[in-house]
């Protein structure tokens, strides 16, 4: 597993906050998803979890999954559930996802799951693992998203380099 780390400060804060506010407002609008929480508590929780998604979108070539309550689509086209938890919460998060996949099919959890660790408010995140549903539980697995992400990142860097106004020189030939 690569030592994939980031800090929330490295992300586009405007996009992250806008996405968090939009999702938080949708969650808060229904009691079934609000579950007695304040809008501020929902926003903080969403910001904490969405940072991992935003990192994958901004830095690793993933795309936002446009479906409601879905996370990201890998460079290879896999729908991927993203979870963020503390180091002590990883096993519990995996068990929760296993339960949801089996007992709450309406959630439509995808085959792939990525879990990031972050201590609340630290700002530091690390990819803990990539998992695939094996019919009974999410088990350690890997798909070659890193290779696809590198190609996507290289392409973005090339596009930025070419968009630099310095290269937009008119020639009198």
N, C-alpha and C positions, 0 to 999 in steps of 0.2 A: 504494500500500500504506500503510495507516495505521501510524503510529508506535506500535505496540502493545507496551508495555513493562510489566514487573512485577518485583517483588522477591519472592523466595521467602518472606520474612518477612511479606508481606502475606496469605499464605494460612493457612487453618486447619491448623495444624501437627499437631494430633491426628489429623484425618482423613487428612492426607498420610502421616504415619508409619504409621498403621494399614494403609492401602492398600499402602504400600511393603512393609511386613513380610509381609502376606498374600501378595502376588505373589512376593516374594523367597523365602518358604518353599516355594511351589509350584515355583518354578524350581529351587531347591536340592534338592528331593526327587527329582529325576530327573537322572542323570548326563548324559543327552543335552542337557539345558538348562543344567545346572550348569557343564559344560565345564571342570572342574578349579578353579573359583573358590571362594573361601571365602564363607560366608554374609554376612560383613561387606562383602566386595567387591560382592556382588550387591545388597545393601541400599543401598549408596552409589550404585551405578549406577542402580538403580530410582528412588531419591529424586530424583536429578538429572533423569531423564526424566519422571517422574510429575508433577513440579512444573508443567510446561506443561499437562498434562491437567487437573490440579486447578484451575489458573488459569481455563481455559476453562469448566470446570464451575461454579466459584464466581462468576466475574465476567462471563461472556459467554453464559450461558444454554444451554450445551451440557449433555448428559447423559452419564453413564458408560455405556459399552457393556457390557452384562452378559456378553457372550460371552467365553470364555477367550482371553487374549492379544489382545483387541481394545481399542481406545482410547476414542474418544468418538463421540457422535452429535450432529450440528449441530442448531441450532434448527429447521432445515428438514427434518431427518430423514436427512441424509447420514451414512453411516459414514465417519469420518475417521481416518486414521493420523497420529499425532503423533510427530515425531522431534525430539530436542534434541541439538545438537552445537555444537562451537566454530565460530567464524567461518571458520577455516581448513578445517573439516570438512564444510561445506555441500555442496560439489560431490561429494565422496566419498559423502556420505550419499544424495544424489540418485541417483548411479550405483548404489549398493548397493540402493536401493529398486527401481530399474529392473531390476536383475538378479533380485531376489527375485520381482518381479511376473511376469517372463518365465520364469525357470528354476526357481522353487520355488512352483508354484501351490498347494501344500498350505498355504502361509502365508495364502492368501486375502486379500491386500492389497486394500483398497478403492480406489475410483476417485479419492478425494480424499486429499491429503497436505498437512500443515502442518508447516513446519520452523521451530523456534525456535533462536536462537543463545544460548549462555551459556558463559562461561568457567568451567571447573571451580571450584567453591567460591566464586565471586564473589557468587552470590545474585541477580544481575541477568539478566533474560531479555528478549529482543526477538524478535518474530515476523519471521522473515527472508522467508518467502514461503508462498504457497498454490499448490498444484499439482494438476493433474488428469491422469489417465492418458489418453493420446491413441492408445493402441494399440501404441506403441513405447517411450514414455518418459513420465515425469511432466514436464509442461510448465507454465509460468506460467499460472495461470488464477485466476478469482475466482468465488465464489458469494456471494450477498448475505447471508452469515451475520451481518454487522454490523447490518443492519437488524433481523433477527430477534432478535439478541442484545440490541439496545437495547430492544426491546419486552419481552423476558423480564426484563431488569434493571429496567425501569420498573415492571413488575408486581410483582417481588420487593420493590422499595422501597415501593410502595403497600401491600403486605401487611404489611410491617414497621411502617409508619406506623400502619396501622389496628390492629395488634396491640398498640400501645403502651397500657399500662394507663391512661394519662392520659385516653384517649378512651372508656374503659369506665366511663362515668358513668351512674348510675341516675337516672332522672327521676321525680319525683312528679307526674306530670301526670294 
